[in-house]
């Protein structure tokens, strides 16, 4: 009887952790190898990413919005992220920075197409709360994504279309909530 109850509780916990916190027509990403085809459906640039998770280290590379890096339902924070854009628009740069618990926003790091940016830290047990991404000097494409945040669940983040156009912030800031998983995509600007 205990085993049956325990199995039901595990099932309900897993099912609840995969529900989306945002009301959008898109579905939350799923785990899995997204690197099989780094091709964009619209012929534009593709973003690939991996996460360094507390107590687990670096995970695998994933490409596109259909997959996520990090963990869900394990209460483990992302501590760093590596991002690579393949085919950055107009040979431009893409940039990122992170919001780290008890530290705030770090400095930006920018790279060109095919080069990795690594933002965050490893080996210091400093959980990330948010990741911010944008293209420098180009408003042709924008980042979008999903974040899975501690005690909140999945939330979709559309690209900013005003101010710093094309920028997206995944996660929260100043709420002391761990960023546990993320998924990143690139879309044409409207």
C-alpha positions as CSV (number, residue, x, y, z in Angstrom):
1,X,0.0,0.0,0.0
2,X,2.8,2.4,0.9
3,X,4.6,1.7,-2.4
4,X,1.4,2.4,-4.4
5,X,0.9,5.7,-2.5
6,X,4.5,6.6,-3.0
7,X,4.3,5.9,-6.7
8,X,1.1,8.0,-7.1
9,X,2.8,10.9,-5.3
10,X,5.9,10.7,-7.5
11,X,3.6,10.6,-10.6
12,X,1.6,13.6,-9.4
13,X,4.8,15.6,-8.6
14,X,6.3,14.9,-12.0
15,X,3.1,15.7,-13.8
16,X,2.6,18.9,-11.8
17,X,6.2,20.0,-12.5
18,X,5.7,19.8,-16.2
19,X,2.7,22.1,-16.4
20,X,3.2,25.5,-17.8
21,X,2.8,28.5,-15.6
22,X,2.2,30.8,-18.5
23,X,-0.9,30.9,-20.6
24,X,0.4,30.8,-24.1
25,X,-0.3,28.8,-27.2
26,X,3.2,27.3,-27.0
27,X,4.0,24.1,-25.1
28,X,6.8,24.0,-22.5
29,X,10.0,22.4,-23.8
30,X,10.9,18.8,-23.1
31,X,14.2,17.2,-22.2
32,X,16.1,15.5,-25.0
33,X,18.9,15.9,-27.5
34,X,18.2,19.0,-29.5
35,X,21.5,18.9,-31.3
36,X,20.5,16.4,-33.9
37,X,19.7,19.2,-36.4
38,X,20.9,22.7,-35.8
39,X,18.7,24.0,-38.6
40,X,16.3,26.9,-38.2
41,X,12.7,26.5,-39.6
42,X,12.9,30.0,-40.9
43,X,16.4,29.7,-42.4
44,X,17.8,32.1,-39.8
45,X,20.3,31.7,-37.0
46,X,20.1,28.8,-34.4
47,X,21.0,29.0,-30.7
48,X,22.5,26.1,-28.8
49,X,22.9,26.0,-25.0
50,X,24.0,24.0,-22.1
51,X,23.7,24.5,-18.3
52,X,26.0,23.9,-15.3
53,X,23.6,22.7,-12.6
54,X,24.4,22.6,-8.9
55,X,25.8,19.2,-7.8
56,X,25.6,17.8,-11.4
57,X,28.0,19.9,-13.4
58,X,27.7,20.6,-17.1
59,X,24.9,19.0,-19.1
60,X,24.6,18.2,-22.8
61,X,24.2,20.8,-25.6
62,X,20.6,21.4,-26.8
63,X,19.5,23.5,-29.8
64,X,16.2,25.3,-30.2
65,X,13.1,26.1,-28.2
66,X,11.8,22.5,-28.2
67,X,14.3,21.3,-25.6
68,X,15.6,22.5,-22.2
69,X,18.8,22.4,-20.3
70,X,18.8,22.1,-16.5
71,X,16.5,20.1,-14.3
72,X,12.8,20.1,-13.4
73,X,11.5,18.8,-10.0
74,X,14.9,18.3,-8.5
75,X,15.3,21.7,-6.8
76,X,18.8,22.2,-8.3
77,X,19.8,25.7,-9.5
78,X,21.6,26.5,-12.7
79,X,24.9,28.2,-11.9
80,X,26.2,28.9,-15.4
81,X,25.2,28.8,-19.0
82,X,27.1,28.3,-22.3
83,X,25.4,29.7,-25.4
84,X,26.4,29.4,-29.0
85,X,24.6,31.1,-31.9
86,X,25.2,29.5,-35.3
87,X,24.7,32.0,-38.2
88,X,24.4,35.2,-36.2
89,X,22.7,37.8,-38.4
90,X,24.8,40.1,-40.5
91,X,27.9,38.7,-39.0
92,X,27.0,40.6,-35.8
93,X,27.5,39.7,-32.2
94,X,25.2,38.2,-29.6
95,X,25.5,39.1,-25.9
96,X,24.4,37.8,-22.5
97,X,24.6,38.4,-18.8
98,X,23.2,36.8,-15.7
99,X,21.6,37.8,-12.5
100,X,23.2,35.9,-9.6
101,X,21.7,35.5,-6.2
102,X,23.1,38.0,-3.7
103,X,25.3,39.6,-6.4
104,X,22.9,41.0,-9.0
105,X,23.5,41.5,-12.7
106,X,27.0,40.7,-13.9
107,X,28.8,42.3,-16.8
108,X,27.9,41.4,-20.4
109,X,29.8,39.0,-22.6
110,X,29.6,39.2,-26.4
111,X,30.7,36.8,-29.1
112,X,30.3,36.3,-32.9
113,X,28.6,33.5,-34.7
114,X,29.9,30.0,-33.8
115,X,31.7,31.2,-30.6
116,X,30.5,30.3,-27.1
117,X,29.7,32.7,-24.3
118,X,29.9,31.3,-20.8
119,X,28.1,33.4,-18.2
120,X,27.7,32.6,-14.5
121,X,30.2,30.8,-12.3
122,X,31.1,27.2,-11.5
123,X,32.5,25.9,-8.3
124,X,31.1,28.7,-6.1
125,X,27.6,27.5,-5.4
126,X,26.1,30.7,-6.7
127,X,22.6,30.1,-8.1
128,X,21.4,32.1,-11.1
129,X,18.0,33.8,-11.0
130,X,17.9,35.1,-14.5
131,X,19.7,35.1,-17.9
132,X,19.4,38.1,-20.3
133,X,20.3,37.7,-24.1
134,X,20.3,40.0,-27.0
135,X,21.9,40.7,-30.4
136,X,24.2,43.6,-30.6
137,X,23.8,46.0,-33.5
138,X,21.0,44.0,-35.2
139,X,17.3,44.1,-34.9
140,X,16.6,41.4,-37.6
141,X,16.3,38.6,-35.1
142,X,15.4,38.2,-31.4
143,X,15.8,35.7,-28.6
144,X,12.8,34.1,-27.0
145,X,12.6,31.4,-24.4
146,X,11.2,29.5,-21.5
147,X,12.4,29.4,-17.9
148,X,11.6,27.0,-15.1
149,X,11.9,28.9,-11.9
150,X,11.8,27.5,-8.3
151,X,8.2,27.5,-6.8
152,X,6.8,29.0,-10.1
153,X,7.3,26.4,-12.8
154,X,7.5,27.1,-16.6
155,X,7.1,30.6,-18.0
156,X,7.3,31.8,-21.6
157,X,9.3,34.9,-22.3
158,X,8.6,36.7,-25.6
159,X,11.3,39.0,-27.1
160,X,11.2,42.7,-26.1
161,X,9.9,44.7,-29.1
162,X,10.5,48.1,-27.6
163,X,13.4,49.7,-25.8
164,X,16.2,47.3,-26.3
165,X,14.5,45.4,-29.1
166,X,15.2,41.7,-29.4
167,X,16.3,41.3,-25.8
168,X,14.8,38.6,-23.6
169,X,15.2,37.9,-19.9
170,X,14.6,34.4,-18.7
171,X,13.8,33.9,-15.0
172,X,13.2,36.5,-12.2
173,X,15.4,39.0,-10.4
174,X,15.5,40.0,-6.8
175,X,13.0,37.2,-5.6
176,X,15.7,34.7,-4.4
177,X,14.2,32.0,-6.7
178,X,16.5,29.6,-8.5
179,X,16.5,29.4,-12.3
180,X,16.3,25.6,-12.7
181,X,15.9,25.1,-16.4
182,X,15.8,27.1,-19.6
183,X,15.1,26.8,-23.2
184,X,16.2,29.4,-25.8
185,X,15.1,30.1,-29.4
186,X,15.6,32.7,-32.1
187,X,12.8,34.3,-34.0
188,X,12.6,37.0,-36.7
189,X,11.7,40.5,-35.3
190,X,8.2,41.6,-36.3
